């Protein structure tokens, strides 16, 4: 086999992705002869993409972003039961027998910045009910939170997510007012470059609430600006992005990324 091993991130759109910068930084830091690329894949082209990479011995796998996290589950094996647990895949790789398998590193990436905080019994609001929301809800179910309110366009879908993850709570519309929650998480693409802004009134949140926006482009979203203006604690999208990327990096390249250089990486990402 000749050539350089590589992994990719796929999505539609994909030009905004910072994953190549993150993985490229780690590959260079470790002196590894490998590449990480961005590949624009439309919903119509997802099947062809997977079929083409299946037979490429240099391809180590891919991260999966909007809008493919659910559709890709039908195209790869699921040895870890991700389909029945989280219900969305963000990482595809090749197992030791050469078969393509899917997993999800979003849940671990979401949880990592919250690991030092205790949210057991806390009331939570989640904006969005897509693939990213599934990973967040999975993590919340393991954190033993209290009530979860999902703000979504599709109420039936959101109610199904609450039931599927064994969470008690309720469903509200996207434009409905927030409740007095301890943790607010935006899992939707609203506020991301190229998407509509997320318009939400944070007044109902108590002073000790934490606002977590998984959007990372722009890093300073309108939601986080409003939260900081209120003096609320915040977590930005880079924390989750770097956390999930670190888990995927080990899967793709069989090496641990140099997390002791996270400060340097964050500076590079926001430059």
N, C-alpha and C positions, 0 to 999 in steps of 0.2 A: 504494500500500500504506500503510495507516494502522495505528497501534498500535506497541507496543514490541517489538523483537526479543528473543527469549529462548532460553535453553538449559535443560536439565534434567538431573537424575540420577534414574534409575529403578531400582527394586529391590523386594524383598519379604522382609523389612520394609525401610522406608526412613526412618522417623522419626529414626533415630540418625545419619543422614548429616551430615557436616560440610561437604560440598561446596558447598551454598548459601552458607555463611558465607565460605568461601575465595573463591569466584568473586565473591560480592557485595562483599567487601573490595577485590578488584582492580578491579572495575568502578567502584566509588566513587572509588578512588584515581586512576584514569585519567579520571574525569569522563565515562564512557561512558553513553549512554542505552540501557541493555539490562538484562535481568533473568536470574537463574538460579534455578530452582525445584527442589523435590523433588516427585516424582510416584510415588505408590504404584501399582505395576503387578504383578499376580499372574501366574504362569506361564500361566494360561488367558487372560489379557487381553493378553499381549505382542503377538500378531499384530494385534489391533485397535488397540493403541497406535501401532505403527509405521505402520499404514495411515492412521490419522487424522493423524499428524504429517507424513506424506509430502506431503500437500496443503496444509499450513499454511505460507504464505510467511514468517511471522514466526519460525518455529522454526529455530534454527541448529544443533540437534543435541542429543545427550544422552550423558551418561556412563552406563555400565551396570554394575550391581553384582549381588551375590548375589540370585537364582540364575540370572540370564539370560545370563551371558557366553558360554555355548556355544550355547544355543538361538537367540540373536539372529543368529548367523551365517547361518542359513537364510533370513533375511528381508531381507538387504541385500546389495549388491554387495561384492566383495572384490578391488579392483584391486591391492592390495599383497601378496596371497597370505598374508594372516594365517591363514586357515583351515589351510593346509598347513605353516605355520611355527610360530607360537605355538599355534594351535588354540583361541583364545578372543578375543573382542572386548570392549573396555570403553569404546569411544568410537564413536558413530555421528554422521555429519555429512552435509551435502549438498555434492556436488561442483559444479564450475562449470556443468555441464549440468542440475543439479537432481536428479540421481540420489542416492539414499541409499547411502553407503558406510561400511564399518566398518574400524576400525583398533584398535591396542592401545597405550596409553601406560603400562601397568603395568610393562612390562619396563624402560623408560627411567626410570620413577619409582623402581623398586626399585634399579636400579644407581647412581643419582645419589649417595646417601650413601656408597657404597663406592668411588667413583671414585679416591680417594686411597690406597686400600689394594690390595695385590697378593695376590690369592687364587689365582694360577696354581699348580696342583698341590695345592691345599688339599683336605682331606676335608670334606665338607659333609653335613649331615642336613637334610632338608626334611620338615616335618610337613604332611600333606594332599596331595591329588591332584586338586583341582578346578581351576576356571578361573584362579584367582590363582596356583596352583602352576605352571601352564603358562607364564605370563609369567616367573616366577622361574626356572624351569628353562631357558627360552630364554636369559635373561640369563646364567645360570651356564655354559651351553654356550659363550657368547661370551667368558667370562672365563677359559676354559681351566683350570677347576678339575680336581681329581683325581677321587676317588671320591665318588659321591653316593648316600646312603641315603635312600630315601623311606619314611616311616612313614605307612601308609595302611590304610583298612579294606578296600579292594578291591585285592588284590595284583596281579591280572591287569591292571587299569587302570594301576597304578603302573609295572609292568614295561613296558607299552606306552609310557608317557611317557619312561622312560629310553632305550628303543630309538629312539623318535621324535626325540629331541633329541640322539642320538649320545653319550649319557653312559654311562660305565661305573659300575657300582655294584650295589646290591642293594635289596631291598624287605623291610621289616619291618612288623609289626603296629603299630597305634597305641599299644598298651600295652607294646610291647617296649622294652627298655633302649636308651638312646642309646649310640653308639660314641664313641671318642675323636676327635671332629671339631673342626675349626678354626672352622667356621661353622655355626650352627644357625638355621634360618629356619622360623617358624610361618606357613604360608599358609592354615591352616584358620580357621574362625570360632570355634573353641574359645577361650574366654577373653573373647569379645566379650559385651557386655551383651545379655542375652536368650538366650545359649547356655550350654552346660555349660562348666565351667572346664577348662583344659588342665592335666592333672596329669603332670608329667615330672620325673625325677630328673636334675639337672645335674651330679652328682658325677663322671661319666666325662669331662666336658669338661676339657681342659687349661686352665691359668691364663690363657693368651693367647687363648682362644677369644672369638668375638664372637657375641652372641645378638641376632637380628633378629626382631621380632614385627610383622607387618603390621597387626595389630589396632590400632585407634586409639580405640575407645570400649569400655572406659576406656583412657586413654592409658597409665596405669601398670597393666599387666596383671600377673597372678600370675607369668607367665613372666619378665617383666622384673624384677619385685621379687626373685625368686629369683636371677636372674643378677647383679643388683647386690649382693645379699647375699654372693654368692661373689666379688665384686670383678671380675666379667667386664665387658668392654666391651659396650655395648648400642646398638641402633638402634630407635627406636620407630616406630609406624605413621604418625605425622604426617610424617616425612621422606619416605616413599614417597607418601603421600597428596598432599602439596604438590607433589612432583616430577611425578607423573602429571597432577595438575590443571593445572599450568603448561603442559604440552604440549597438553592438551585446550583450554585457554583460547585459545591461539593459533589452534587449528583452528576453534573456534566464532566468535571475535570478531576474528580477523585482527589481533591486537595482542599484544605481549609483556607479560606481567604484571610488575609492579614487584618483582622478587625482592630488591631491596635493602631491602625492608620485611618480610622473612621473620620477623625477630625479633618485630616488632610483631604479625604475623599469628599466630605460634605463641602469643604471650601471650593473644591474643583467643580462640584455639581452646581453650586449657586453662583459661580463666577460669571 
